[in-house]
Amino acid sequence: MPELPEVETVMLGLQPAMEGRRFTYVETRRGDLRVPFPEDFAERLTGRRIKRLWRRAKYLLADLDAGETLVIHLGMSGRMQVYAEGRNRKLGRFHYDMAPEDAGRGKHDHVVFETDAPARIVFTDHRRFGLMTLVDTAHLDTHKLFAGLGVEPLSTGFDADYLKHALKGKKTPIKSALLDQRVIAGLGNIYVCEALWRAHISPRRQAAKVKTQQIAVLATAIKAVLREAVRAGGSSLRDHKRVDGELGYFQKTFGVYDREATLCTTAACNGAIKRIVQSGRSTFYCPACQK
């Protein structure tokens, strides 16, 4: 499932084709996502201008001039592919290809958007765990998808003081505490493993027993690993691709994730990366330097 850096990467690629633009045409091709489309979904979007495109946790959000927000969740395999008129036309930091005639007509293409950029945006999801809906912008914070979400880890609201307060009294392992979306919104399995490794903290450690000085190091590591991953276009392990069709490449710099039995790259550490299962999720860490 795409985590925060992957969703952020998709948002950055979509912004030139969507933000400040109007939907000139919207078509729902398949309606079998995990949640049905709202009534008159395509009609409510057509002609609307996107005032702002942003991310909250692992959701893409497009605030519309009609007072509604288009909410998109990529699920496990969802992709947003952007095509622009003119071969290799540059929109922002991404290059897009001209749309072939069959763009949006694939077996697993669910929604086709056209904007006055001009651009065509195709949402594809072969596993169908993605989601698209419309929510009143004024009530977004209290909507069931967003109520109770924690702080954004790349915001100024997330720092060592926040993390220290959030972990106080928690008896769960630190890995589980960091994955709790009520504590930190959008942080996922890959980047928790990487941040804990950088901070030399065992994923087994009880959250409340992480020392104050280690919490400060951990908060810095979380921000650093997320920012580096965004710059790298996210991690492409299975389905993630950027909106220009290219892969992310942060997986090439993993310290521990998916590196079971390989040697730890921490200086002066002779440990081997180990994989364990916590709460049904794979955890990768170095027992030698994460204690």
C-alpha positions in Angstrom: 0.0 0.0 0.0 1.4 3.4 -0.9 2.6 5.3 2.2 3.1 9.0 2.8 6.0 9.6 0.4 4.4 7.7 -2.4 1.1 9.7 -2.0 3.1 12.9 -1.7 4.9 12.1 -4.9 1.6 11.5 -6.7 0.3 14.8 -5.4 3.3 16.7 -6.7 2.9 15.1 -10.1 -0.8 15.9 -10.2 -0.6 19.5 -9.1 0.4 21.0 -12.5 -2.4 19.2 -14.2 -5.0 19.9 -11.6 -4.4 22.7 -9.2 -6.1 25.9 -10.5 -7.5 23.9 -13.4 -11.1 22.9 -14.3 -12.4 19.5 -14.9 -13.7 19.7 -18.5 -14.8 16.0 -18.6 -15.2 13.3 -16.0 -16.2 9.7 -16.7 -16.6 6.7 -14.3 -15.7 3.6 -16.2 -16.0 1.0 -13.4 -17.9 1.4 -10.2 -16.6 -1.6 -8.3 -14.1 0.1 -5.9 -14.4 -0.7 -2.2 -16.9 2.2 -1.7 -19.5 3.1 -4.4 -19.1 6.5 -6.1 -21.4 9.2 -4.7 -24.6 10.0 -6.6 -23.9 12.1 -9.7 -20.2 11.9 -9.1 -19.1 12.8 -12.6 -21.7 15.5 -13.0 -20.7 17.2 -9.7 -17.1 17.3 -10.8 -17.5 18.4 -14.4 -16.9 22.2 -14.8 -15.5 22.6 -11.3 -12.2 24.3 -10.6 -9.7 22.8 -8.3 -8.7 25.5 -5.8 -6.2 23.4 -4.0 -4.6 20.0 -4.3 -3.1 18.6 -1.1 -2.5 15.5 1.0 -3.8 14.4 4.5 -2.3 11.2 5.8 -2.5 8.8 2.8 -5.3 10.6 1.1 -5.2 13.0 -1.9 -7.6 15.9 -1.5 -8.8 18.3 -4.2 -10.8 21.3 -2.8 -13.3 22.4 -5.4 -14.9 25.8 -6.1 -18.4 24.4 -5.3 -17.5 23.8 -1.6 -16.8 20.1 -2.0 -13.6 18.2 -1.7 -12.7 15.2 -4.0 -11.1 12.6 -1.7 -8.9 9.9 -3.3 -7.3 6.9 -1.6 -5.0 4.8 -3.8 -5.7 1.6 -1.8 -3.2 -1.2 -2.5 -2.6 -0.8 -6.2 -4.2 2.4 -7.3 -2.4 4.6 -9.8 -3.0 8.1 -11.3 -1.5 8.4 -14.8 -1.3 11.9 -16.3 -1.2 12.5 -20.1 -0.7 16.0 -21.5 -1.1 17.3 -25.1 2.2 17.3 -26.9 4.9 14.6 -26.6 7.0 15.0 -23.4 5.3 18.3 -22.5 6.7 19.5 -19.2 4.3 20.3 -16.5 6.1 21.4 -13.3 8.8 18.9 -12.4 7.3 15.9 -14.3 7.3 15.0 -18.0 4.1 13.5 -19.4 3.5 11.7 -22.7 0.7 12.5 -25.1 -2.4 10.3 -24.3 -2.8 7.3 -26.6 -6.2 6.7 -28.0 -6.9 3.9 -25.6 -5.8 5.9 -22.4 -8.6 5.4 -19.9 -10.1 2.4 -21.8 -8.1 -0.3 -20.0 -9.7 -3.2 -18.2 -8.8 -1.8 -14.8 -9.3 1.9 -15.5 -12.0 3.2 -13.2 -12.1 7.0 -13.7 -11.0 9.4 -16.5 -10.6 13.1 -15.7 -9.8 15.7 -18.3 -8.7 19.2 -17.3 -8.1 22.5 -19.1 -4.3 22.2 -18.6 -5.0 20.4 -21.0 -4.4 17.0 -19.5 -6.0 13.6 -19.2 -5.8 11.8 -15.8 -6.6 8.1 -15.5 -7.2 6.3 -12.3 -6.4 2.6 -12.5 -6.8 0.1 -9.7 -6.7 -3.6 -10.6 -7.2 -4.8 -7.0 -10.1 -2.3 -6.4 -9.2 -1.3 -2.9 -9.0 2.4 -3.8 -11.6 5.0 -3.0 -13.0 8.2 -4.5 -15.7 10.2 -2.8 -16.9 13.8 -2.4 -17.1 15.5 1.1 -18.3 18.9 2.1 -15.0 20.9 2.5 -16.3 22.7 5.6 -16.9 19.4 7.4 -13.8 17.6 6.2 -12.0 17.4 9.6 -15.0 15.7 11.2 -15.6 13.2 8.4 -15.2 9.6 9.4 -12.1 9.3 7.2 -10.3 12.1 8.9 -11.7 12.5 12.4 -9.1 11.5 15.0 -6.1 11.5 12.7 -2.8 12.5 14.3 -0.3 15.1 13.4 1.3 15.3 10.0 5.0 14.1 10.4 6.3 16.7 7.9 4.5 19.6 9.6 5.8 22.0 12.2 3.4 20.4 14.7 5.5 17.3 14.7 8.7 17.4 16.8 10.4 15.7 19.8 8.1 17.4 22.3 5.0 16.2 20.5 6.4 12.7 20.1 7.4 12.5 23.8 3.9 13.5 24.9 2.2 11.1 22.4 4.3 8.1 23.6 3.8 8.8 27.3 2.2 5.8 29.1 2.0 3.7 25.9 2.8 0.0 26.7 2.7 -1.1 23.1 6.0 -1.7 21.2 7.4 1.6 19.7 6.9 0.2 16.2 3.1 -0.3 16.8 2.8 3.1 18.4 4.4 4.9 15.4 2.0 3.1 13.0 -1.1 4.3 15.0 -2.7 6.8 12.7 -4.1 8.6 15.7 -0.6 9.4 16.8 1.1 10.2 13.4 -1.0 10.5 10.2 0.4 8.8 7.1 3.4 7.1 8.6 3.7 3.5 7.3 5.6 0.3 7.8 8.5 0.9 5.5 9.4 4.3 6.9 8.9 3.3 10.6 11.4 0.5 10.1 13.9 2.8 8.5 13.5 5.6 11.1 13.9 3.2 14.0 17.1 1.8 12.4 18.5 5.3 12.0 17.7 6.2 15.6 19.2 2.8 16.8 15.9 1.9 18.7 14.6 -1.6 18.8 11.1 -2.0 17.3 10.4 -4.3 20.3 11.0 -1.5 22.8 8.0 -0.5 24.8 7.0 3.0 23.6 6.8 4.6 27.0 10.4 3.4 27.8 12.1 5.2 24.9 14.4 7.7 26.5 13.9 11.4 26.0 17.2 11.8 24.1 16.3 8.9 21.8 12.9 10.4 21.1 14.6 13.6 19.8 16.8 11.5 17.5 13.8 9.5 16.4 11.7 12.6 15.6 14.5 13.9 13.4 15.0 10.5 11.7 11.3 10.3 10.9 11.3 13.7 9.1 14.6 12.9 7.4 13.6 9.5 6.0 10.2 10.9 4.7 11.8 13.9 3.0 14.5 11.7 1.4 11.8 9.3 0.2 9.7 12.1 -1.3 12.8 13.4 -3.2 13.4 9.9 -4.5 9.8 9.6 -5.8 8.8 7.1 -3.1 9.5 3.4 -3.0 8.5 1.1 -5.8 8.2 -2.4 -4.4 5.1 -3.7 -6.2 2.6 -1.3 -7.7 3.8 2.3 -7.0 4.7 4.4 -10.0 4.8 8.2 -10.3 2.2 9.9 -12.4 4.6 10.0 -15.4 4.8 6.2 -15.3 8.3 6.1 -13.8 9.3 4.1 -10.7 10.3 5.6 -7.4 13.8 4.6 -6.3 14.1 5.1 -2.5 14.1 1.3 -2.2 17.6 1.4 -3.5 18.7 3.1 -0.3 16.9 1.0 2.3 18.9 0.4 5.4 16.8 -2.5 6.8 13.5 -2.9 5.0 13.3 -6.0 2.9 17.0 -6.8 3.6 16.7 -9.8 5.8 19.9 -11.7 6.5 22.1 -9.0 4.8 24.7 -7.1 6.8 23.8 -3.9 8.6 25.5 -0.9 6.9 25.8 1.1 10.2 29.5 2.0 10.7 31.3 -0.5 13.0 28.2 -2.8 13.2 28.7 -6.5 12.3 25.0 -7.4 12.7 22.7 -9.0 10.2 19.2 -7.7 9.4 16.4 -9.7 11.0 12.8 -10.0 10.1 10.1 -10.5 12.7 6.3 -10.1 12.6 4.6 -7.5 14.8 0.8 -7.1 14.6 0.7 -9.0 11.4 3.3 -6.8 9.7 6.9 -7.5 8.8 9.5 -5.7 10.8 13.1 -5.4 9.7 15.8 -4.3 12.1 19.4 -4.9 13.2 19.5 -6.6 16.7 23.1 -5.6 17.0 22.7 -1.8 16.8 19.0 -1.4 17.6 18.7 -2.2 21.3 
